[in-house]
């Protein structure tokens, strides 16, 4: 059974979703392979599923712009040949094919709950996700949520409690009335400490199991 803090909750008004590993499937292995293909050194050390390192982390924290990230990545000798498109190709190695039914289900949830996204991400991935190229239906990510809270815009990443506090303050949500769905254990623990109800899908598990399992009501 998936790691879900609770089985029955009657007062949920909001649901906060993670992006990679929950809304969309991700592959760190594919991303590392692509960055190595274009000549990025230490890609395996710098890229993580839940948190990045070095200039990759700076991009997600918003301390490094997209343009400056491109420039920093090319700084090592012999890397000037790497194009912007190749770098984007590396990042999109994280993203596996979109499952339309999984994101359509968000629209059903929005009929009853306020939906938010809280993601450690960067402007390269979000430039695609917030466009009509995101879904097979031609809808951007924004169409599926009441609001997106993105690490590079907020200047802090999960599991730092400050990113949760900024979301709480801006949205006015009550953590006790909010379900937080994330595949990172450290993020789940940070949210629980702030009073959120939490559910953690297993790797590769569809989050809809928490809402469709007729034998066990999870919230």
N, C-alpha and C positions, 0 to 999 in steps of 0.2 A: 504494500500500500504506500502511496505517496506520503511525503512529510507534510501533514496538514495539522495545524495547531488545534483546531477545533472541529467538531462534527456538526453541531447545530448552533446557528446564530440567527436570532430573529430581528436584530436591529441594524443590519448592514444597509448603509445608504450609498456607500462609495466603494469602487473597486480600483485599485492601483495595480497596473501591470508593468512588468519589465518588458523590454523589447526583444533583444537577442536571447534565444533559448526558451522563450515563452510564446510571444506573438509570431516570431519567425524562427525557423531552425537555423543553427549556425554551425560552422565547421572551422575550428581553429587550425586544424591540420591543413586544410585547403588554403587558408590565408597565409600560413607560414610558407607553404610550398610556392605560392605565387610570388611572395616578396623575395624569396630566395632565387626564384627564376629570373627576376629583374635585377638581381645583384645587391640586395640589401643585406648587409652583414648583421649577424646576431639576431635575425628575425625570430628565431625560436625562443630567445631570451626575452625579447621586447614585447612579444604578443601573448596576451592571455585571453581566456574566455570571459572572465569577470572583471579584470583590471589589466591595464597596459603598463608599460614602463618606458622610461626615457622620453623621447620626443613624441612617442605614440600616446603616452599618458598626458603630456602637456597639451596635445591636441584635444583630448577628451575633457581636460580640466578648463579649457578655454584660455590658457596662458600662451598658447601658440596658435596663430591664425592658420587657415588652410594654406595660404600662399607661403607663409614662413615655414610651415611644415615641409612643403615641397622643397624649399631651398635648403633646409637643414638636412633633409634626407640625402640630398645630392652632394653635401660638403665633403665627405670622404673622397680621396683621390680616385679619379676614374669613374665617378658616378654622375657626371654632368649629362651623360647620354640618356639617363632615365627621364622619361616624359611624364607630364601630369597624368596622362591617360593610363600609363603603366602603373603609376602609384595608386590611382583609383581602382584599377584592376586588382591590385593586391588587397586593398581593403574589402572589395566586394567578394573576395574569396571567403569571407566570413558568412555571407548570405547564401543560404540554400533556397531552392524554389519555393515560392509563396504558396501556401495552402489556402485557396480562396474561402473554403468553408470555415476555416478557423477564424479568419478575420470577419467574415459575414456574421458569425455568432456574436461578435462584439456589438453589432447593431441591435441584435435581440436583447442583449444585456442592457443596452442604453435605454430601452423602453421602461426599465424599472430602476436602474442605478445610474449615478454619475460615474463616468469612466475617465481615468487619468493614466498617463504613461509616465514612468519615472525611469530614465535610462542613462547609463554611462555610454555615451556615444560621441560622435563627432560630426562636423558640418559636411563631410564627404558622404557619409552614409545617409545623413538626414536630407541632404540635397536631393537625393533620389527618393527617399521614403516620403518626403513631403511634396512629391510631384505625382502626376497622373501615371507615372511609370511604376509606381509602387505595387499596385494590385492588378491582377488580370481584369478586374472590372473597371480599371481606369480611374480609381479613386485614390487620392492621397491619404497618407496615414492620419492626417488631422480630421478627416471625415468620420473616423471611427472612435474618436475620443472627445471629451469635453475640453481637455487641455493637455498639452505635452510639457513635461518638465525634463529638460535635457541638460546633462552635466556641463557641456561646454558653454552653455548660456548662463548657467547658475554659478559656474566657477568652482565647483566642488563635485566629487564623485562619491557614489555609494562604496563602502558602507558608512562613510562619515555622516554623523547624525545631522550635520548642518544642512545637507541636501534635503533631508526629510523635513526639517524645521522650516526651510524656505517654502517647500510645497504646502505644508500645513498652513503657514501664515498667509500665503497668496490665495489658496483655495477656500480657506475657512473650514476645512474638513475636521471632523473629530476622529482621531485615530481609533477610538473605541467603536466607532460606527463604520470602520473602513477595513476592507479585506485587501491585503497586500500579497500579490502573486509574483514570485521571483525564483529563479533556479539557483541562485547563489546563497549558500548557507550563511556566510557572513552578513549578507544583506538582510536575510530573514531574521537573524538574531538582532541586528540593529533596529529593525522595524518593530520587533516584538518588545524591545526595551522601551520604545516610545508609546506602546499601547495598541499597536496595530494587531488585528487578527491576521494570521499568516498561513499561506499554503505554498509549498515548494514542490513543483513537478520534478519527477526523476528525469535524467538525461534522455532526450528524445520523446518524452511523454507529452501528449496533447493536453493542454490546460483544461479542455472541456470536460475531462473526466470528473472534475470537481463539481460540475453543474449537471451532468447527465447520468451519473451513477444512481440507478433507481434503488439499489440495495443499501446504499449508505448516503445519507444527506450530509454533506460536508459543511454547510453553513446555512 
